């Protein structure tokens, strides 16, 4: 009995896989782009750029800014590098 259920589920899985592949091929032929869009996309920090720039120029720490906008320090650091945001430079 278990063998019959195993065979039936295997056949069903193969049919689903075949239908999925045919559907994706049809969409590709019709010119629809498949998959995740390329590129870095938008960040939730983009809308706060003026505020973040002001905080950085006034000497606020990246940890404080990251906590304020509820992101990790790594996310903030990557965003700063990607967008070329200037940081506060301490005098030597």
N, C-alpha and C positions, 0 to 999 in steps of 0.2 A: 504494500500500500504506500509506504514512504517513497519507494522507487518511482511510483506513478506520479506522485506529487512533485518529486524532484524533477522528473522529465517535463512535466507540464510547466513548471516555473521556469525551466531552462528555455523552453520553446517560447514562452511569453516574453522573457528577457531578450531573446534574439529578435523577436518581432518588434519590440519597442525600439531596440537599437537600430534596426533597419529603417523604421519610420522616421526616427530622429535624423539619421544620416541623410535620408532622401529630402526631408524638409529643409535641412541646412544647405544642401546642395541647390535646391530650388531657390532659396532666398539669395544665395551667392550669385546664381545666374541672373537673377532679377536686379542685381546691383546693390543690394542691401549689404552694408558693412557689418561683419560679424565680430563679436568679441568686445573687449574693453577698449574705449577710446585711447589713442596714444597721447603722450604728453603728460606733464605734471598736474594739469587740472587746476582748479581754484582751491585756495585754502580759506578756512574760516577766519584766518587772521587778516586777509586782504582788506576787509571792511574796516579794520582798526588800524590801518597803516599810519595815518597821521598821529594817532595817540601813541602808538608804539615808538615811532620816531622821536616824539617829544620826550617820552619816558627815557629812552636810551640816551638822548642828548643831555638830559638833566642828571644822568648818572645812576639811574635805577638799575638794579641787577637784573640779569636775565631770569633768574629764579623768581623774583618778585613779579616780573611781567608775565612769565609763563603761568604762574599761579593765578594771576589776575584774570587771564583769558582762558583759563582751564585747559591748558595744553602742557605737554611735557617740555622740559628744557631743550631736549634734542629737536623736537618739532619747531620750536621757536628759533633755535640756532640755524637749522636748515632753511627756514623761511627767510631769516635775515640774510644768509648767504645768497639764496636764490634771487632775492629782490634787491640786493646791493644796498641795504639800509646801512647808513653810517652810525657808528657807535661813538659814545663819549670817549675821548682820549684824555687820559690823565697827563698833566704836565710833568716833565721829568725833573 
